[in-house]
């Protein structure tokens, strides 16, 4: 009789173990983790992450006036328009004048879509205080660049050519790579520019 209980116990144990393995296989190797705010996230197998890297994907972040701000994996040749589409499009108050939709994305890049109402408010405040705005050298127009000290129309064109050729400035110090902008010019510019 003891032998029968032992055999039945082993069979039940094997059925439970087999059921667990079958369940794990059918759920595709994903585990669901619960957060405090009742949202769910999924942790995928490391194999999928390796496949994404092998497929020449880049990871980029988009935030601000976008429908679904988040971090996205995109093809290496993707442009900002692809990222905007992946993120569900722009919100109605997005400042379209500050976006170069054709700009190629770089790995680990972060894109912040400005609110056009906030930009107007900042400009209004600055005109009252007589303070010059900080200019993003990766998105500024030729006219905006021309307002910077020591940057005329020719250097503004050179800055735009450089950022189109190199895919943008990695840091504000990269502006010293523009012919005619040395350390002295950079000292006048560094508090007035950003990327």
TORKOLMI-592659 format. One record per residue (C-alpha): y, z, x negated; residue in one letter. Coordinates in steps of 0.2 Angstrom, whole numbers, plus 5000, padded with zeros to 4 digits. Each point is the difference from the previous one (the first is absolute). Layout:
YZXa/...
//
This chain:
500050005000x/501250044986x/499749834993x/500549925016x/501750105000x/500349954982x/499749815004x/501150015016x/501450084990x/499949874986x/500049865013x/501550085009x/500950024984x/499749824995x/500649945017x/501650104998x/500349934983x/499649825005x/501250025015x/501450064988x/499749864988x/500049875014x/501650075007x/500849994983x/499549824998x/500649955017x/501750084998x/500349894985x/500250134987x/501750075008x/500450185003x/501350055012x/501150144995x/501150105013x/501850044996x/500950145008x/501149885011x/498449925008x/500149844990x/498549934991x/499949924983x/498549914993x/499350024982x/499149844995x/498749984987x/500549974982x/499249835001x/501349945012x/501450054989x/499249914985x/499849845011x/501950015004x/500550014982x/498849864995x/500849895014x/501750014991x/500950115013x/501550104997x/500650165008x/501750015007x/501050135011x/501249955014x/501150135009x/501750015009x/500349895015x/498349935002x/498850025014x/498550074990x/500650074984x/498650034988x/499149954984x/499149835001x/498849904990x/500549824999x/499549844990x/500849994983x/501149855005x/500750085015x/501950015004x/501150125010x/499849905016x/498150024999x/500250194998x/501250015015x/498749905011x/498650124994x/501150155005x/500349945017x/501849924998x/501750074998x/500950125012x/501549935009x/501250104989x/499349934984x/501449934988x/499449824998x/501449974987x/499250124987x/498249925001x/499449854990x/498549955010x/499449884987x/500050124986x/498350024991x/499250175001x/499550104985x/498650134999x/500650175004x/501649945007x/500950105013x/501149915013x/501350095010x/500749915015x/501850065003x/500750045017x/501549885004x/501050145009x/499850124985x/500649864988x/501649985011x/500350195001x/499850014981x/501249854997x/501350085013x/499950174991x/500249924983x/501549905005x/500850165006x/499650094984x/500449854989x/498350024991x/499049844995x/498249985007x/498550014989x/499349835000x/498149954999x/499949874986x/498349945007x/500749965017x/501949984998x/500949835004x/501049914987x/501650075009x/499450184999x/499549984982x/501749934996x/500950165006x/499250104986x/501150044984x/499849874987x/498949885011x/500849845005x/499349855009x/499149934985x/499150174996x/499650035018x/499149835000x/499150054984x/499450165008x/499449915015x/499149874989x/499250144990x/499350095015x/499349845007x/499249954984x/499350184996x/499750055018x/501350135000x/500650144988x/498850144996x/501450124996x/501950004999x/499949994981x/499349835002x/501749935004x/500350014981x/498949854999x/501449895008x/501049914987x/501750094998x/499450175006x/499850124986x/500050194999x/501950015003x/499949905016x/498550095005x/500950174999x/501349935012x/498749945012x/498650135000x/500850115013x/500449855011x/498349925001x/498250045006x/498349915002x/
//
